């Protein structure tokens, strides 16, 4: 599988081992791990160059996927538009029935509402920040096919 150069550049700019909760890995090791999963067929990388956004879709179970967003977009509407596009792709072409995600960023709650994701729950003080402090995490889900 050929991965376009702009996707690799965007990953190099946005991947953070702490955000991925892989603090023992370097940024380069995180990217290699992502690309290995894509090559093995257990993950998908979907990119929208016009929105400066890439999605990593990991297989959690046979019918449930876990999605991560990597973006350098300065306009939040670019991320919303890209998220809506990837959800259409997931609905039409992926094997997944449900997609899940989680985030410690407060802005993501607004994004989730705009793209019709359901907030499934909160986990207090479960995300470890770089400085050693703990943040709350929000869990999201979306049933894409019934």
Secondary structure, DSSP 4 states (H G I P E B T S, - for coil): ----HHHHHHHHHH--TTTTT-TTS-HHHHHHHHHHHHHHTSEEEEEEGGGTEEEEEEESSSSEEEEEEEE--SSHHHHHHHHHHHHHHHHHHSS-SEEEEEES-THHHHHHHHTTPEEEEEEEEEEEPTTS-EEEEEEEEEE---
